[in-house]
């Protein structure tokens, strides 16, 4: 039986299918990434997010990744523009895909203050694009070298992108199966209140029933849309809901280009015939040598290696979002296992953190002004995220170690100070609660994957 199942999996993954959906996805992805990179430069975000900060908050294990000095930080963005153009046109495609993946992922690993789910999604898709022959038709590569042209590709090259999109939606839906989202319509109640003063529609957006309707529909949508897109009979109607859902979220919430990425990316679920119709319009751009019918297909070598690699990749995509089960306590409070798990716009946290540099000999302390060290974006993010709080504390520990500080009229040579923090956080509209107390010397805590026992226990309340 196992052998029969393996044969069926092999046959399904390596059967020849039309390259049209993959080519269309390449063109769409390249165009969106080109727009995104140019937009990032034009908005001044390179300066604000990667040049101006005094300190950065790297991810665990990637502390060795540093920003380039000064205006050199524009270099990876310029390279992304070049690489995205190469992907779009299918020019030096493999090199362009690898270059884009490396530059984009490097930028995102510099500072977790800038983490967004759709940046993570783009990095994953860029990685997948390095491995698929998306330039084998309608590309400048095949115009220059017609022998590269293919009309049929292994089914897995399209299926893996469809599955990646499906994991985003499905795990986003799973994440919505919590009491705050379903039974309190939080945080949508809070966010929709921002429109209560809108002429004519203010009372509509302020109504509780609308927040509940959005919450329940959003959960149902995320859990089911991959399946509705998968089947031909429901695909067209499902795609209408994709457009409506993402345009509404784009209009209401500041989530950048993510809705447009999802609207256009989900076209890969459509049939080859659908993509071939609009790709035919490109024949005049790329020439007839790209459109000659050639249906010869050979099963690729190393199918066992490819199958194992696909299985490993998909296992990671399933297990990483579920790693939160390894930690005790409330996920939204502790945020252990929160990132990289497709928890898209699921909570509203507000916090304020006060840091103290303490002389261990006398107990005297000075209070830190966070804004002297952090940008506005970093301040907005770090006060509710314990790993960033810990990283900032260790930065202060290094800065104030073996220094002379002023206590009133007295100067004190400070060696091996303690760094304490008093942090209060509000989750989804609840009253602020103590998040981290001054009883902990944060310099004694290490940045690791272990459960953070120095975070105060979350006390739920219905008073919100």
Phi and psi in degrees as a GROMACS rama.xvg file:
@    title "Ramachandran Plot"
@    xaxis  label "Phi"
@    yaxis  label "Psi"
@TYPE xy
-60.7356  -41.8516  UNK-2
-62.8359  -41.2906  UNK-3
-63.9669  -40.9902  UNK-4
-64.3107  -42.9233  UNK-5
-60.8511  -39.3681  UNK-6
-65.1455  -39.5962  UNK-7
-66.8681  -41.5259  UNK-8
-62.3759  -45.442  UNK-9
-60.1279  -45.5852  UNK-10
-63.0215  -38.7457  UNK-11
-70.1112  -42.313  UNK-12
-73.7633  -32.5342  UNK-13
-112.203  12.5652  UNK-14
-70.3977  150.994  UNK-15
-80.1578  130.229  UNK-16
-131.074  162.73  UNK-17
-60.9155  139.65  UNK-18
-78.2395  -10.5343  UNK-19
-53.2811  -48.2648  UNK-20
-61.1995  -35.175  UNK-21
-69.6774  -41.403  UNK-22
-64.1422  -45.0978  UNK-23
-60.175  -41.4392  UNK-24
-64.1621  -40.2311  UNK-25
-59.1183  -45.5844  UNK-26
-65.3301  -44.6213  UNK-27
-64.017  -47.0591  UNK-28
-61.9793  -44.887  UNK-29
-61.3101  -42.3446  UNK-30
-65.3443  -43.8475  UNK-31
-65.4625  -40.847  UNK-32
-69.6821  -35.4287  UNK-33
-62.85  -46.6603  UNK-34
-61.4645  -44.5527  UNK-35
-62.6528  -42.1785  UNK-36
-67.2424  -43.1289  UNK-37
-64.5683  -39.4346  UNK-38
-63.6246  -40.8942  UNK-39
-62.0453  -41.9011  UNK-40
-68.3355  -46.3781  UNK-41
-64.5532  -33.0461  UNK-42
-76.5155  -8.23541  UNK-43
81.3422  14.322  UNK-44
-74.6812  -24.6003  UNK-45
-61.0719  -46.1403  UNK-46
-64.2839  -48.5987  UNK-47
-68.3553  -39.1454  UNK-48
-99.6236  -22.2668  UNK-49
-127.387  -10.6363  UNK-50
-112.511  -44.4326  UNK-51
-65.6271  -40.5662  UNK-52
-55.9409  142.938  UNK-53
-82.2974  -34.4733  UNK-54
-131.58  162.5  UNK-55
-130.959  159.265  UNK-56
-117.789  86.2558  UNK-57
-74.7885  163.731  UNK-58
-79.0097  154.787  UNK-59
-58.3685  127.739  UNK-60
90.5822  -11.7242  UNK-61
-119.675  26.8787  UNK-62
-63.7039  -19.8134  UNK-63
-74.6303  -14.2429  UNK-64
-81.8219  121.736  UNK-65
-122.623  152.228  UNK-66
-70.3789  152.934  UNK-67
-71.6617  152.676  UNK-68
-69.5467  133.602  UNK-69
52.5654  -135.696  UNK-70
-69.5237  -6.63132  UNK-71
-62.655  -17.3015  UNK-72
-66.3372  -15.7313  UNK-73
-72.0531  -22.0995  UNK-74
-57.8793  -50.5982  UNK-75
-63.8002  -27.793  UNK-76
-72.0234  -39.3616  UNK-77
-64.3735  -41.1184  UNK-78
-63.4555  -35.2412  UNK-79
-64.9606  -37.8842  UNK-80
-60.7866  -46.201  UNK-81
-63.1121  -45.9854  UNK-82
-65.9629  -41.9476  UNK-83
-63.6499  -36.7064  UNK-84
-64.4489  -40.8722  UNK-85
-62.7735  -39.4393  UNK-86
-65.1403  -47.2669  UNK-87
-55.9223  -46.6086  UNK-88
-89.98  -8.12297  UNK-89
66.9016  39.1011  UNK-90
-107.403  123.367  UNK-91
46.3796  51.1808  UNK-92
-58.6393  -49.9792  UNK-93
-60.2282  -44.9154  UNK-94
-62.1092  -43.0379  UNK-95
-62.7562  -42.4469  UNK-96
-64.9262  -44.0002  UNK-97
-65.6214  -42.9953  UNK-98
-61.3289  -43.3686  UNK-99
-64.3253  -45.6168  UNK-100
-59.1121  -46.4914  UNK-101
-64.0742  -47.147  UNK-102
-65.6661  -46.5317  UNK-103
-63.9897  -46.0197  UNK-104
-67.4456  -38.4324  UNK-105
-57.0471  -47.5616  UNK-106
-60.9976  -42.7512  UNK-107
-71.8497  -23.7751  UNK-108
-83.8678  -9.38198  UNK-109
-66.973  -43.9453  UNK-110
-148.261  117.32  UNK-111
-71.4598  -8.59263  UNK-112
-58.4798  -26.3545  UNK-113
-97.4814  10.2242  UNK-114
-63.5115  131.462  UNK-115
-138.244  147.133  UNK-116
-58.5657  -38.1849  UNK-117
-74.8947  -21.7736  UNK-118
-67.4854  -41.8375  UNK-119
-61.3509  -42.5193  UNK-120
-61.0969  -45.2739  UNK-121
-61.0109  -41.5036  UNK-122
-62.436  -41.2661  UNK-123
-65.838  -44.9774  UNK-124
-64.9542  -40.532  UNK-125
-60.1536  -38.2411  UNK-126
-62.69  -45.175  UNK-127
-63.9141  -36.3507  UNK-128
-64.7669  -21.5756  UNK-129
-67.488  -19.9491  UNK-130
-108.008  -12.7173  UNK-131
-103.481  147.413  UNK-132
-83.3869  58.853  UNK-133
-73.4657  -4.64607  UNK-134
-101.338  10.6213  UNK-135
-80.8079  4.95123  UNK-136
-159.984  151.746  UNK-137
49.6196  54.8304  UNK-138
-145.512  157.912  UNK-139
-69.5291  -26.0304  UNK-140
-61.949  -44.5738  UNK-141
-76.8224  -22.8131  UNK-142
-67.2749  -40.7846  UNK-143
-75.5217  -34.4965  UNK-144
-136.534  86.66  UNK-145
-57.7506  -22.3278  UNK-146
-66.132  -15.6855  UNK-147
-77.2737  -15.5695  UNK-148
-67.9303  137.704  UNK-149
-138.747  145.168  UNK-150
-103.538  -19.7356  UNK-151
-123.167  139.566  UNK-152
-134.405  161.221  UNK-153
-59.9346  140.726  UNK-154
-59.3789  -29.7406  UNK-155
-62.982  -26.4173  UNK-156
-66.0833  -26.418  UNK-157
-94.8896  -39.4144  UNK-158
-60.9845  -38.1646  UNK-159
-65.2888  -34.6643  UNK-160
-72.5595  -39.1736  UNK-161
-61.2976  -41.7685  UNK-162
-67.9816  -35.6665  UNK-163
-62.8772  -44.1656  UNK-164
-62.3062  -39.9152  UNK-165
-64.453  -38.6612  UNK-166
-64.987  -36.5746  UNK-167
-59.5265  -51.4509  UNK-168
-66.3506  -49.4613  UNK-169
-64.682  -45.088  UNK-170
-71.2614  -28.4011  UNK-171
-63.8182  -36.4554  UNK-172
-70.0583  -43.7869  UNK-173
-57.6058  -41.5487  UNK-174
-63.9822  -25.0222  UNK-175
-80.1228  -5.95817  UNK-176
-82.4077  65.1468  UNK-177
-137.614  160.228  UNK-178
-66.1767  -37.6241  UNK-179
-59.9177  -43.6638  UNK-180
-72.2154  -47.683  UNK-181
-83.8562  -38.1773  UNK-182
-107.072  -10.6446  UNK-183
-124.421  -3.84618  UNK-184
53.105  35.6704  UNK-185
-106.304  138.318  UNK-186
-96.3175  9.42592  UNK-187
-61.4377  -34.3422  UNK-188
-56.5816  -42.7186  UNK-189
-67.3397  -47.9891  UNK-190
-68.4761  -37.3467  UNK-191
-71.0603  -20.2883  UNK-192
-63.3638  -20.238  UNK-193
-63.0201  -17.7505  UNK-194
-105.577  11.2898  UNK-195
-66.501  -22.6092  UNK-196
-95.4911  6.95483  UNK-197
-67.7097  132.523  UNK-198
-56.7869  134.014  UNK-199
72.6795  -39.5987  UNK-200
-104.76  0.0520039  UNK-201
-57.6303  -48.0108  UNK-202
-66.3371  -30.6775  UNK-203
-63.9149  -47.9469  UNK-204
-71.1354  -27.1766  UNK-205
-80.8394  -10.204  UNK-206
-73.1029  138.906  UNK-207
-65.1672  -35.7667  UNK-208
-62.3276  -31.9936  UNK-209
-67.5143  -41.534  UNK-210
-61.4503  -41.4904  UNK-211
-65.9747  -40.5611  UNK-212
-62.2915  -45.2038  UNK-213
-62.9309  -41.1477  UNK-214
-62.9509  -49.8263  UNK-215
-70.4507  -40.4295  UNK-216
-65.2141  -41.4276  UNK-217
-60.4465  -40.2843  UNK-218
-64.9164  -48.528  UNK-219
-62.1346  -42.2945  UNK-220
-59.2255  -51.7419  UNK-221
-63.2229  -38.591  UNK-222
-72.1005  -27.3748  UNK-223
-111.942  -23.002  UNK-224
-60.352  -35.3042  UNK-225
-61.3155  -36.4245  UNK-226
-73.5306  -40.3982  UNK-227
-66.1121  -33.9043  UNK-228
-72.4049  -26.4693  UNK-229
-71.0895  -32.7363  UNK-230
-98.4753  134.816  UNK-231
-58.6132  -41.5138  UNK-232
-66.0062  -30.3004  UNK-233
-104.55  -4.05036  UNK-234
-62.7176  -47.5859  UNK-235
-63.5193  -46.1402  UNK-236
-64.6447  -40.9849  UNK-237
-60.7062  -39.2552  UNK-238
-68.953  -31.8598  UNK-239
-60.1194  -41.9264  UNK-240
-68.762  -33.3942  UNK-241
-58.5754  -47.4719  UNK-242
-62.8009  -48.4924  UNK-243
-61.7865  -48.2014  UNK-244
-58.5067  -49.1161  UNK-245
-76.1189  -31.048  UNK-246
-69.7955  -39.7077  UNK-247
-61.5896  -45.9401  UNK-248
-65.6972  -34.1846  UNK-249
-66.3993  -38.2232  UNK-250
-72.0343  -34.245  UNK-251
-91.434  -30.8478  UNK-252
-128.211  148.251  UNK-253
-81.4507  78.0338  UNK-254
-117.887  22.3803  UNK-255
62.0488  -137.852  UNK-256
-91.1634  1.01992  UNK-257
-53.9245  -45.7994  UNK-258
-57.8497  -39.2742  UNK-259
-71.5628  -35.0985  UNK-260
-59.8342  -44.1668  UNK-261
-73.0411  -38.0995  UNK-262
-59.2978  -46.5277  UNK-263
-82.5235  -31.9357  UNK-264
-66.5395  -36.1265  UNK-265
-69.3013  -7.55154  UNK-266
-63.0366  -17.9003  UNK-267
-66.0654  -15.4001  UNK-268
-75.9804  -15.241  UNK-269
-76.9652  163.294  UNK-270
-68.0955  157.911  UNK-271
-56.6915  -38.1679  UNK-272
-60.2027  -39.2648  UNK-273
-59.2862  -47.0758  UNK-274
-72.4772  -35.2069  UNK-275
-63.4517  -32.463  UNK-276
-62.2304  -47.1726  UNK-277
-84.7367  -21.4231  UNK-278
-69.7722  -28.3381  UNK-279
-60.0426  -25.0278  UNK-280
-67.686  -17.6112  UNK-281
-87.9418  -3.63399  UNK-282
-60.9134  -28.4392  UNK-283
-76.7523  -22.2529  UNK-284
-80.0117  -43.3926  UNK-285
-99.5418  -10.5431  UNK-286
91.9455  162.342  UNK-287
-66.3889  -24.5  UNK-288
-63.8342  -16.6054  UNK-289
-90.8181  -12.2049  UNK-290
-116.957  2.68051  UNK-291
-64.8579  133.427  UNK-292
-71.1418  126.372  UNK-293
-147.012  104.606  UNK-294
-103.401  6.54961  UNK-295
-61.8796  134.699  UNK-296
-141.474  133.428  UNK-297
-122.991  132.231  UNK-298
-61.7258  129.184  UNK-299
-65.3559  157.309  UNK-300
-76.2142  170.481  UNK-301
58.3516  39.0836  UNK-302
-63.7857  -32.6458  UNK-303
-64.213  -43.6897  UNK-304
-63.9138  -43.3006  UNK-305
-62.8544  -42.9963  UNK-306
-62.2255  -44.236  UNK-307
-64.8151  -40.2065  UNK-308
-64.5307  -41.6646  UNK-309
-63.8251  -42.4965  UNK-310
-62.455  -41.9992  UNK-311
-64.7661  -44.0906  UNK-312
-61.653  -46.2748  UNK-313
-67.269  -35.4832  UNK-314
-62.204  -41.3741  UNK-315
-63.0523  -41.8393  UNK-316
-65.0383  -26.5568  UNK-317
-85.9742  -42.327  UNK-318
-76.4913  -36.7599  UNK-319
-59.7813  -45.6309  UNK-320
-66.9034  -18.3248  UNK-321
-97.5546  1.54976  UNK-322
-66.1085  -15.5939  UNK-323
-62.0232  -23.1765  UNK-324
-66.989  -14.7454  UNK-325
-79.7406  -9.46183  UNK-326
-112.224  140.445  UNK-327
-78.3929  166.863  UNK-328
88.0215  -178.749  UNK-329
-81.8042  124.847  UNK-330
-60.4224  -44.3215  UNK-331
-68.6207  -24.7157  UNK-332
-82.2681  -52.7094  UNK-333
-79.8333  -27.9867  UNK-334
57.5734  31.857  UNK-335
-90.3667  109.589  UNK-336
89.3658  18.3798  UNK-337
-83.6533  -47.6581  UNK-338
-68.9599  157.8  UNK-339
60.479  29.5773  UNK-340
-128.765  14.3593  UNK-341
61.6558  35.0071  UNK-342
-90.1469  82.5481  UNK-343
-88.4706  116.238  UNK-344
51.018  54.4071  UNK-345
-105.873  -12.8472  UNK-346
-148.532  157.477  UNK-347
-124.394  112.014  UNK-348
-119.798  136.926  UNK-349
-126.137  140.78  UNK-350
-153.86  160.295  UNK-351
-137.906  134.842  UNK-352
-123.569  129.916  UNK-353
-116.225  123.57  UNK-354
-106.008  147.061  UNK-355
-131.206  134.266  UNK-356
-97.5291  118.962  UNK-357
-115.027  132.143  UNK-358
-77.7035  115.115  UNK-359
-67.0183  -18.4342  UNK-360
-81.8467  -38.0224  UNK-361
-112.006  -18.9216  UNK-362
82.6794  -3.34892  UNK-363
-65.0374  150.191  UNK-364
-144.169  155.817  UNK-365
-121.409  146.108  UNK-366
-93.1591  138.409  UNK-367
-90.643  137.844  UNK-368
-93.6517  105.148  UNK-369
-58.4354  -36.0964  UNK-370
-66.5159  -15.6111  UNK-371
-74.5478  -15.0043  UNK-372
-115.915  -26.969  UNK-373
-116.842  150.496  UNK-374
-78.0418  169.744  UNK-375
-59.84  -42.8382  UNK-376
-61.5906  -44.6932  UNK-377
-65.1928  -40.3  UNK-378
-63.1509  -40.3614  UNK-379
-62.4791  -32.4362  UNK-380
-90.9533  -42.0781  UNK-381
-75.7693  -26.3999  UNK-382
-67.4211  -15.4744  UNK-383
-112.942  0.773529  UNK-384
-115.826  109.363  UNK-385
-61.0596  -34.6478  UNK-386
-67.4778  -34.643  UNK-387
-71.7555  -36.5372  UNK-388
-59.9583  -44.3249  UNK-389
-65.0341  -42.2108  UNK-390
-63.0253  -40.2538  UNK-391
-65.46  -39.7646  UNK-392
-61.1314  -42.6984  UNK-393
-67.9515  -33.0472  UNK-394
-62.9611  -44.2489  UNK-395
-63.6744  -38.6728  UNK-396
-60.0724  -41.2934  UNK-397
-68.3389  -39.4675  UNK-398
-68.4114  -38.3457  UNK-399
-96.0915  -2.21634  UNK-400
-69.327  130.527  UNK-401
59.0811  49.1365  UNK-402
-128.277  164.987  UNK-403
-102.469  124.841  UNK-404
-124.036  163.049  UNK-405
-103.715  117.888  UNK-406
-107.168  97.971  UNK-407
63.9499  -118  UNK-408
-96.3825  0.423252  UNK-409
-107.351  134.783  UNK-410
-96.5251  133.396  UNK-411
-127.205  133.028  UNK-412
-82.8296  112.971  UNK-413
-97.3606  120.665  UNK-414
-119.716  135.169  UNK-415
50.0658  62.4254  UNK-416
-70.3489  165.873  UNK-417
-99.2455  145.481  UNK-418
-116.687  117.511  UNK-419
-116.92  156.246  UNK-420
-141.624  143.043  UNK-421
-118.595  113.172  UNK-422
-125.224  132.398  UNK-423
-120.85  137.914  UNK-424
-134.831  141.484  UNK-425
-111.447  131.586  UNK-426
-113.758  119.032  UNK-427
53.1006  42.749  UNK-428
87.2194  -1.85669  UNK-429
-70.6946  160.806  UNK-430
-59.6935  151.026  UNK-431
-61.1963  139.5  UNK-432
-125.042  155.692  UNK-433
-64.4952  125.22  UNK-434
-102.704  -45.8156  UNK-435
-138.902  132.726  UNK-436
-104.359  165.185  UNK-437
-75.2921  -3.79692  UNK-438
-71.2278  -12.4277  UNK-439
-102.448  126.203  UNK-440
-84.4825  106.336  UNK-441
-66.2025  -17.2108  UNK-442
-71.3496  -16.5882  UNK-443
-84.896  -7.68131  UNK-444
-100.061  139.26  UNK-445
-103.406  148.554  UNK-446
-82.8607  108.355  UNK-447
-152.814  -176.239  UNK-448
-85.48  -2.29094  UNK-449
-69.0699  156.749  UNK-450
-61.8044  136.298  UNK-451
-90.0102  96.8215  UNK-452
-73.5914  -13.1758  UNK-453
-84.3013  -0.294295  UNK-454
-86.3251  133.082  UNK-455
-66.2769  149.586  UNK-456
-66.946  138.814  UNK-457
-78.1465  130.934  UNK-458
-111.722  108.439  UNK-459
-70.52  153.091  UNK-460
-149.931  145.104  UNK-461
-86.5643  -0.293855  UNK-462
-84.8642  66.5648  UNK-463
